[in-house]
Amino acid sequence: MSLTYARRVIMLGRSAFPVSCLAVGAAAWFHGRTGDGLALVAAVAVAGGMWLLLWASARWLDQAEAERTEMGDQLIQSQRVLALGELSTGIAHEINNPLNIILQEAELMRYNLAAAPAPEDLPDVLEEIRTSLDVIYAQVSRCSDITHKLLDLARNRKPVSQAADVNRLVEDMLELVERESGPRNIRIHRQPGPDLPTVISDPPLLRQVFLNLLINAVQAVDRDGDIFITTFREGDMACTEIRDTGPGISKEDRERIFNPFFTTKAPGQGTGLGLSVSLRIINELGGDILVQSSPGKGASFTVRIPFKR
């Protein structure tokens, strides 16, 4: 029984049970079964005691649910940091490349400015400097875009519903994952739905779910395989399927993969939180995650979220 359902039962009991006690006591007194009104007094005492007990129980449930929500939020934030840590090498490489280009262009500009060119060569030198500045500007913008995506992903914030482009969110996370998949010869195939409308959801939370599933797919394939990302519409749901050509999932493991801390990875290679946190997020956004897999035939995870919450 969920805490929310238990609270509803208790709230109903706070009114129904005391009233029933009073009704029984009043009926006994009215029919003269106890002439001194003892039944009515006892009924009032029992009703009052039960009301206080149920009121205290409701308070305890409120506190328990608040603690559960807080722990869930902390778990989501911890898993975000773990996911970013797993991608740290690729992210460092992604940022290091633009920085090396910026350094080279800056050195070229310093050389051109220090060479004291002849007047007839000055237009060509200025053009080279302008070209270098354009390259530097583009690479700085690239670094800024990467860091903004990382900050948006890692930021601890309350869910905020806003318009989101699912194709764009998936592409943002693919840009982070491809630096790790490339050296492993893992081919990523994009099949975005061309007519997929925007959804009203929480983009940073969706990014985290897509990143978790993409990391799992890369780790499942390991080397020399394929990952297929397909987005499509299914009724009033926006769907994102992430399918890999890894070893697949056994029937026994499929029943437990969403349990917290359950993992089939080697010790030190996974915490078992990615899927459980992802399912919690998607459920909070009003959607679900479907799994299809057979041993030796890869695995497919389909994220389904409503267009409007």
N, C-alpha and C positions, 0 to 999 in steps of 0.2 A: 504494500500500500504506500503510495507517495505521501510526502508530507502535506502537500496541498489537499489531497483527498481526505487525509486524516483530519486536517483542520476543519474541513467542511462538515465532516461527521460530528466532530466535537461541537461546532457552532450550532448544528441542528439539535444535538443533545442538550445543550445549555438551556434551550427553551422547552423542548418536548418532554424531557425526563422530569424536570421539576413540576411542570404543569400536570403531567400524569399522576405524580405523587399527590399533589394537591387535590386533583379530581377524585382519586380513590379515597383520600381522607375525608373530603367533604361529603362524598356519597355515604361513607360509613357513619359519619356523624348525623347526616340528614335522616337516615333510616333508623336512627336510634339504637344502633348496635352497641354503642358505648355512650351512655348517658352523660358522662362527665367531659366529653369532647377530647378524650385522650388521643383518639385516632387522628383528629384534625391537628392537634399540637405536634404529634409525632410526624405527620405528613409534612407540616411546615418545616420542622427541623431537618428531616431527610432531604426535602427539596432544596432548602438553603445550603446544606452541606454539599449536595451534589452540584449545585450551581457553582459554588466556590471551587470545588475540585475540578470541574470542567473548565472554568475560567483560568485556573492555574495551568491546566494542561495545554490550553490554547496558547498561553504565554510561552510555555516551554517549547512548543512546536514552532512558534514564530522565531524564537531565538535559534533553534536548531536549523531552521531553513535559512536564516540569515547567515549563520556560520557555514552552512553547506554552499551557499552562493558565493561567499567570500573565498572559500577554499577552491571552488571551481574557477573563479577569476584568477586566483594565484596560479593554479595549475595551467591555465591557458597561457599566462604570461611566461611561466617557466618553459613551457614547450616552445614558445616563440624563440626564446633565447637559444634553446637547444637546436632548433632547426637552423637558425642563423649560424650557430657554431659548426654544424655539419657542412655548411656551404662556405666556411670562412676562406678556404684556399681559393676557391673559384672567385669569390668576391674580391679578395686581395689582388688576384690576377686581373680581374675586370677593371679595377681602379688603377692598377700599376701600369697597364698599357697606355691609357691616356696621359698619365704623368710622364712616362718616358718620351712620348711624342711631344708634349709641351716642353720638356727639357731640351730636346733636340732643336725644336723651332726657336726657342729662346737663345740657344747657343749660336744658331745661324744668324739671328738678328744682331746679336752682339758682334759677330764677326763682320757682318756687312756694315754696321755703323762704325766699327773701329778701323776699317780698311781705308777710309778717306778716299772714296771713289772719285775718279775724274768727272768733270761736269757732264761730259757726253754719256757716261755710264750711270749717272744719277737716276734717270727715270727707271732703268731696269732694276737698280738696287731698291728703289722705293716700292716697285711692284713686288719684288721678292719679300720685302718687309710686310707689305699689306697681305700677301698670301700667307705668310707665317702667322700674322695676327688672326686671320680668318681660321686657320687650323687650330690655333690656341683657343680661340673662342669656342669652336665646336667641341674640342676635347674637354674644356672646363664645363660646358653645358652637359656633356655626357656624364662626367663625374658627379655633377650636381643632381642629375636625374637619378643616378644610382643611389646616392646617399639619401635622397628624399624618399625613394621607395623603401629603403631599409629602415629609415626612421618611422615611416608610416606603418610598416609591418611590426616593428618592435614596440611602438608606443602603447602604453597601457591606457585604455580609454573605454568608456561605456559605449555600448552599441548605439549607433546613430543611423536611422533609416534615411537613405538618400538614393538618388538615381545612380545606377552602376551599369557599366558595359561589361558583360561577362567575358566576351572575347578579349577585351583590352586587359582585364584583370589576369586572365590566363596567360596572355602574352608577356605581361610584366614579370610574372613568376618564371616563365620559360627562359627569359633573358638571364635570370640568376642561375638557373639550373644547367643551362647549356654549357657553361664553362667547365662543369664537372663531367657532363655526359660526353663532350667532344673527345677528350683524350681517351675515353674508354671505347670509342667507336660505337657509341649508342646513337642510332639515328632517330630523330624526333620528327614525326609526321603531323602536321597541323591540318585539321579539317574544320575550320570555323563555320558555324551556321550563318549564311549571308543575311537571313531575314530575322535574326534573333533580336527581339525588342530589349530595351533596357529594363532592368529589374529595380524594384525599390527594396533595398537591403542595406547591409553594412559592408562596404568595400574592403576595409582592412581585415575584417574577420574572414571574408571570402578569400582574400589573398593568402591568409595563413592556411586555410584548408587546402587550397590548390597547391601551395608550396609543400605541405606535408605529403600529399598524395604523389606529387612529382618526385620528391626525394625518395619515397618508398619505391616508386617504379624504377628509378635509376639504380637503387641498391638491389632490387630484385633481379634486374637484367644483369647487372654487374659489368659485363663486357660483351661487345659484338652482338647487339640485339636491337630491338625497335620499341619505340613508345609511340602510341597513337593517341592524339588528343582531339576529340570531336565534341562540338557543341551543337545542340539542336533544341527544338521546342517540342514539348509533349503536353498537349492540353494547356493548362494554365501554369505549367512548370517550365523553367529554364534548366536544361540538363547539360552537364559536362561529363563526358566519359573519358577516363584515363586508363588506357589498356596497354599492358606490357607483354613481352614475349619471354618473361622469366620462368622460373620453375613451377609457378602456380601455388595454390594453397590447398591443403588436404581438407576433407570434409570436417574432420575433428577440429582443426585449427580455425576454420571459417566460423564456427560457433563461438570462438573465444577472441577473435582478433580485435574486437572493439572493447575488450576488458582492459581496464587500466593496468599497465606494466606487463601485459602479455606480449612477448616478442619471440620470434623464431630466429632472430639474428644472434650472432656469436656474442659472448660477453664483451661489453665495452663498445659495441657497435650500434646499440639502440636502447632506448629507455622503455619502449612499449607504451608511450603516451600519445604518439602522433595520431593514431586512428581514434582513440577514445576521445581526445580533445576535439578532433575534427567532427565526430558525430555529435558531440555536445553542442558545438557551435551551430551546425546545420539544423539540429532540432530546435535550438533557440530561434533560428531565423525562419522556422516554419517548414523546413524541408526534411529530406532524408538522404541516406547514402545506400545504394544498392551494390551488392557484390556478386560477381560471377567468376568462378575459377574452377579449374580441374588440375590435378597434378600433372606437370609436364606440358601444360597448354597455356601458361600465362595466367594473368589475373586482370579483371576489369572492375573499376570502381566508378560508379555513376553518381554524381552529386546532383540532386534535384532541389531547386528552390523556387518558391512561388514568385510570380512577377510582381505581386503586391502583397505586402505583409498586413 
